[in-house]
Amino acid sequence: MPAPPLLFTPLQIRSLTLRNRLVVAPMHQYSAEEGFATDWHLMNVGRFAAGGAGLVIVESTKVERRGCGTVGDLGIWDDAFIPGLKRLADFLHQCGAAAGIQLGHSGRKSRVSRPWEGGDPLERSPAVTDWDAWQPVAPSALPAEDGWPVPHALSSAEIVGVIEAWAKAAARAECAGFDVLEIHGAHGFLIHEFLSPQANQRSDAYGGSERNRMRFALEVAEAVRAHWPAHKPLFMRLSAEDDAGWGPEQSVALARLLKPIGVDVIDCSAGGILAKPPRIRVDYGYQVPYAAQIREQAGVMTLAVGLIVHAHQAEQILQQGSADLVALARELLWNPNWALDAACKLGAGSPFELLPPPYRYWLSRRASGAPHVQPSTWGEPGASTGESRP
């Protein structure tokens, strides 16, 4: 009897056991109302959990008001946000998935329009009643791009306050019932700005040397871990390569320091400091080598991301030991039931058990009553799809 696919083998991290190793990466929806979660967020994360994913991570949720990228960012800088976030976590649990949340701060990339509205810096408007409080901040007074506003350079005392905001946000995430917390340290946002020799030109304890530039990330991780239950996993997302002076070697060094602090998984992404994308060719699994390198050289679990599209591709990443978990994002927007589809294609036992009862009943009944019928994701009937229907 063949071994079950690794993708659908449970994985334990601290006291949490994931039902499978498919992670839904955090995806900005820019659909919050004054920081509060809406029905859109419930629908968005709920459909991934109902589709069988093991862990669903709610999009970057901001630890400070001034850390919001757009008017539609989710917030967690106040206790008032807890009930709406708890609604998301509870529904994820109801669908059988673990509930994660990413905590972030946009830094000098704050106060911009939504991507489909141009993604450019906003102009002062009466519609934003707390304009002055929404001040972009950064390690140094250097704009994110030419023509963008110059951010306020954080003082040492202000840095302490930002770290405390992350700690309080972690405590609120626990109150909301999340199982996994991820610190967003990638994509040119505040933590990544501190890591970057291009964005961080300080000469104090938070800048200059590579180790000093890591200090902010490490202190955020320490503060979050202190306010996040010891039995719950902590992830950190890094841009393992940004083509601007921070690369895999530096990411390995940082991961080695994060592990003893209590970071369990490094989520390996890329880019964000420069306006242009990284030089690496964007193709299937193009960021997976970063996860493999950090896993091997830092001795820490990793989450692979980056155009992971097909079931056998995801399984191969795990079988080769390149990562411990795989994350999908836009492919799940295309097919929210990707987990079920992959379980069938990989021959996982009882694939319909991944689904909540209303889906499980009807789909398993169709499969048993008409086993010759192929789902639409398997191609046209009689066509060569490269997959065999179980």
Residue pairs with C-beta under 8 A, 6 or more apart in sequence:
2 347
4 348
4 349
5 315
5 343
5 346
5 347
5 348
6 21
6 315
6 318
6 319
7 20
7 21
7 22
7 311
7 314
7 315
7 318
7 326
7 342
7 343
7 346
7 348
8 20
8 21
8 342
8 343
8 346
8 348
9 20
9 21
10 17
10 18
10 19
10 20
11 17
11 18
11 20
11 21
11 54
11 324
11 325
12 18
13 180
13 233
13 264
13 265
13 301
14 230
14 231
14 232
14 233
14 264
15 231
15 232
16 98
16 179
16 180
16 231
16 232
16 233
18 54
18 55
18 98
18 325
19 54
19 96
19 97
19 98
19 354
20 52
20 53
20 54
20 339
20 343
20 354
21 54
21 318
21 324
21 325
21 326
22 52
22 53
22 54
22 55
22 314
22 325
22 326
22 327
22 328
22 338
22 339
22 342
23 53
23 54
23 55
23 56
23 57
23 100
23 303
23 325
23 326
23 327
23 328
24 45
24 48
24 49
24 53
24 55
24 56
24 57
24 327
24 328
24 329
24 332
25 57
25 267
25 305
25 327
25 328
25 329
26 57
26 58
26 59
26 60
26 100
26 102
26 182
26 184
27 44
27 59
27 329
27 330
27 333
28 59
28 60
28 69
28 73
29 40
29 41
29 44
29 59
29 72
30 69
30 70
30 71
30 72
30 73
30 114
30 115
31 38
31 40
31 41
31 72
32 38
32 41
32 72
32 73
32 74
32 75
34 75
35 62
35 65
35 68
35 73
35 74
35 75
35 77
35 78
35 81
36 74
36 75
36 80
36 81
36 84
37 74
37 81
37 84
37 85
37 87
37 88
38 84
41 58
41 59
41 74
41 84
41 88
42 87
42 88
42 91
45 56
45 58
45 88
45 91
45 92
46 88
46 91
46 92
46 95
47 336
48 56
48 97
48 332
48 336
49 56
49 91
49 92
49 95
49 96
49 97
50 95
50 336
50 355
50 356
50 359
51 332
51 335
51 336
51 337
51 338
51 339
51 340
51 354
51 355
52 96
52 337
52 338
52 339
52 340
52 343
52 351
52 354
52 355
53 97
53 332
53 338
53 339
54 97
54 98
54 339
55 97
55 98
55 99
55 100
55 179
55 180
55 325
56 92
56 97
56 98
56 99
56 100
57 100
57 101
57 102
57 180
57 182
57 235
57 327
58 74
58 85
58 88
58 89
58 99
58 100
58 101
58 102
58 178
59 74
59 102
60 73
60 74
60 102
60 103
60 104
60 184
60 189
61 73
61 74
61 75
61 76
61 81
61 85
61 101
61 102
61 103
61 104
61 169
62 68
62 69
62 73
62 74
62 75
62 76
62 77
62 103
62 104
62 105
62 106
63 76
63 77
63 103
63 104
63 105
63 162
63 165
63 166
63 168
63 169
64 77
64 105
64 162
64 165
65 75
65 77
65 130
65 133
65 134
66 110
66 133
66 134
66 135
66 136
66 137
67 77
67 104
67 105
67 106
67 107
67 110
67 165
67 190
68 75
68 106
68 110
68 111
68 134
69 106
69 109
69 110
69 111
69 112
70 112
70 113
70 114
71 114
71 128
72 114
73 106
74 81
74 85
75 81
76 82
76 85
76 101
76 103
76 169
76 172
76 173
77 165
77 168
77 169
79 172
79 175
81 172
82 172
82 175
82 176
85 101
85 172
85 173
85 176
85 178
86 175
86 176
86 177
88 99
88 176
89 99
89 101
89 176
89 177
89 178
89 179
90 177
92 98
92 99
93 99
93 177
94 356
95 356
96 354
96 356
98 179
98 180
99 177
99 178
99 179
99 180
100 178
100 179
100 180
100 181
100 182
100 235
101 173
101 176
101 178
101 180
101 181
101 182
102 181
102 182
102 183
102 184
102 237
103 166
103 169
103 170
103 173
103 181
103 182
103 183
103 184
103 224
104 183
104 184
104 189
104 190
105 162
105 165
105 166
105 184
105 189
105 190
105 191
106 136
106 189
106 190
107 136
107 137
107 138
107 151
107 188
107 189
107 190
107 191
107 193
108 136
108 137
108 138
108 142
108 143
108 144
108 148
108 151
108 190
108 193
108 199
109 136
109 144
109 188
109 189
110 134
110 135
110 136
110 137
110 151
111 121
111 122
111 134
111 135
111 136
111 149
112 119
112 120
112 121
112 122
113 119
113 120
113 121
113 122
121 148
121 149
122 128
124 131
125 131
128 134
135 151
135 152
136 149
136 151
136 152
137 151
137 152
137 153
137 154
137 158
137 162
137 190
138 151
138 152
138 153
138 154
138 190
138 193
138 199
139 153
139 154
139 193
139 194
139 199
139 200
139 201
139 202
139 206
139 207
139 216
140 153
140 199
140 200
140 201
140 202
140 207
141 150
141 151
141 152
141 153
142 150
142 151
142 198
142 199
142 201
143 149
143 150
143 151
144 151
144 188
144 275
145 275
153 202
154 162
156 204
156 205
156 206
159 206
159 216
162 190
163 216
163 219
163 220
163 223
164 223
166 183
166 220
166 223
166 224
167 223
167 224
167 226
167 227
168 227
169 224
170 181
170 223
170 224
170 227
170 228
171 227
171 228
173 181
173 228
174 227
174 228
174 229
174 232
179 232
179 233
180 232
180 233
180 234
180 235
181 224
181 228
181 232
181 233
181 234
181 235
182 234
182 235
182 236
182 237
182 267
183 191
183 220
183 221
183 224
183 234
183 235
183 236
183 237
183 263
184 191
184 237
185 191
185 192
185 195
185 217
185 220
185 236
185 237
185 238
185 239
186 192
186 237
186 238
186 239
186 267
186 269
186 270
186 272
187 237
187 239
187 269
187 271
187 272
188 196
188 199
188 239
188 242
188 271
188 272
188 273
188 274
189 272
191 216
191 217
191 220
192 199
192 238
192 239
192 242
192 246
192 272
192 273
193 199
193 200
193 273
194 200
194 206
194 207
194 213
194 214
194 215
194 216
194 217
195 213
195 214
195 216
195 217
195 246
195 250
195 254
196 213
196 242
196 244
196 245
196 246
196 273
197 210
197 213
197 244
197 245
197 246
198 244
198 245
198 273
199 244
199 273
200 206
200 207
200 213
201 207
202 208
202 212
204 212
205 212
205 215
206 212
206 213
206 215
206 216
207 213
210 250
210 253
214 253
214 254
214 257
217 236
217 254
217 258
218 254
218 257
218 258
218 261
221 234
221 236
221 258
221 261
221 262
221 263
222 261
224 234
225 234
225 261
225 262
225 263
228 234
230 262
233 264
233 265
234 262
234 263
234 264
234 265
235 263
235 264
235 265
235 266
235 267
235 303
236 258
236 263
236 265
236 266
236 267
237 266
237 267
237 268
237 269
238 251
238 254
238 255
238 266
238 267
238 268
238 269
239 246
239 251
239 269
239 270
239 271
239 272
239 273
240 247
240 248
240 251
240 268
240 269
240 270
240 287
240 290
240 291
240 293
240 294
241 247
241 248
241 251
241 270
241 271
241 278
241 280
241 290
242 270
242 271
242 272
242 273
242 274
242 278
243 271
243 273
243 274
243 278
243 279
244 273
244 274
246 273
248 290
248 293
248 294
251 266
251 268
251 290
251 294
252 293
252 294
252 297
252 298
255 263
255 266
255 294
255 298
255 300
256 298
256 299
256 300
258 266
258 300
259 298
259 299
259 300
263 300
264 300
264 301
265 300
265 301
265 302
265 303
265 324
265 325
266 291
266 294
266 295
266 298
266 300
266 301
266 302
266 303
267 302
267 303
267 305
267 327
268 287
268 290
268 291
268 294
268 302
268 303
268 304
268 305
268 323
269 287
269 290
269 305
269 306
270 278
270 280
270 287
270 290
270 306
271 277
271 278
280 286
280 287
282 307
283 307
284 307
284 308
284 309
284 310
284 313
285 304
285 306
285 307
285 308
285 313
285 317
286 306
286 307
287 304
287 305
287 306
287 307
288 304
288 306
288 308
288 317
288 322
288 323
289 322
291 302
291 303
291 304
291 305
291 317
291 322
291 323
292 302
292 304
292 320
292 321
292 322
292 323
294 300
294 302
295 301
295 302
295 321
295 322
295 323
295 324
301 324
301 325
302 322
302 323
302 324
302 325
303 323
303 324
303 325
303 326
303 327
304 317
304 322
304 323
304 325
304 326
304 327
305 326
305 327
305 328
305 329
308 314
308 317
308 326
308 327
308 328
308 331
309 328
309 331
311 341
311 342
311 345
311 346
312 345
312 346
314 326
314 328
314 342
315 346
317 323
317 326
318 324
318 326
328 338
331 338
332 338
335 341
335 377
339 354
340 351
340 352
340 354
340 355
340 363
341 375
341 377
342 348
343 351
343 354
344 351
344 375
344 389
344 390
345 387
347 390
352 359
352 360
352 363
352 364
352 367
353 360
355 363
366 373
371 389
373 381
374 381
374 385
374 389
378 385
378 387
378 389
379 385
379 387
